[in-house]
Amino acid sequence: MKREKVGIGEHLKGLRDRSKLTVAEVAERTANEVGDGDLLCIEAGHVQPRSHALRALSQVYRVNYVGLLVRAGIIGRREMTAYLRVAQ
């Protein structure tokens, strides 16, 4: 059986759930870089997150920022590979 790709909003919701954080706690931990209303809209798939929001969320959830950019479609896998080469 083929696994269906999870959208960025659903992925972020899963990360928040696994972290056992409320929306308000995430907003606080991002220093309100990502407001609770914004996070709810992103998680529901109503809006596409911007790169600065993904950076803040990657720090809260302790996940790879570039991986979130790829999952959100902001950069492609080719750009990710080039970014990782430069970062080393």
N, C-alpha and C positions, 0 to 999 in steps of 0.2 A: 504494500500500500504506500502511495506517495504522500509525504508530509506536505501540508499546505503551508505556504509562507505566511508568517504572522506580520501584520502591518506594524509600523513604528509605534502607533498609539497603544495597541494591544501589548506590544513588547514592553513598553514603558510601564504600563499598568501591572504587568506581571513582575517586573523588577521592583515596583513599589510594594506590591503584595508580599513578595518574598522578603523584602526588607522590613515588613511589618510597620510601615510608616503611613500616617494619614496624609491626605493632600495638604493640610495645613502644616504638618511637620516638614514635608518636602519643601514647601514654599519658604518656610523659616530657614531651613538648612541651605537654601540657595540664596539667602539674603534677599528674598523676594525678587530675584532675577527671573524666576518663573513663579508667577502668582498662582494661587489655588484655582481660580477660575480658568486661567490659561491652561494649567495642567489638566483639568477636567476636560476641556475642549480638545486638547491634544490626545489624551487617552481615548476619548470617544471617537476620534478620527474626523472631527469637524474642521480642524486646522492642522496644517503641517508645521512641525516645530522648526524654529530657526536655529542656526548653528550655535549661537550664544546660549540658547536654552539647553541644547543638547550637551554643551560643555559643562554647564552647571549641574545638569542631571547626571552626567557621567561621574562627576565627583561625588555626588550624594550616594549613588548606587554602586560606586567603585567598579565601573565597567569601562571598557575602552571607548574613548571619545570617537576615534576614527571609525570604529565598528558601528557606532550609532549613526554617524554621518552616512555611511554606506547603506545601512538598513533604511534610513530615511530617504535615500535617493538623492542626497545633496552632492555626494561625490560617487564616482563609479569605482569598481574594483581596481581598474588600471591606475586611477589617481591614488587609491589607497596604497597600492604597491609602491608607487613612486614616493609617496609621503613617508612610508615606513623606511625606505632606503635612505632618504635624506635625514630622517630622525636618528638613525643609528650612528 
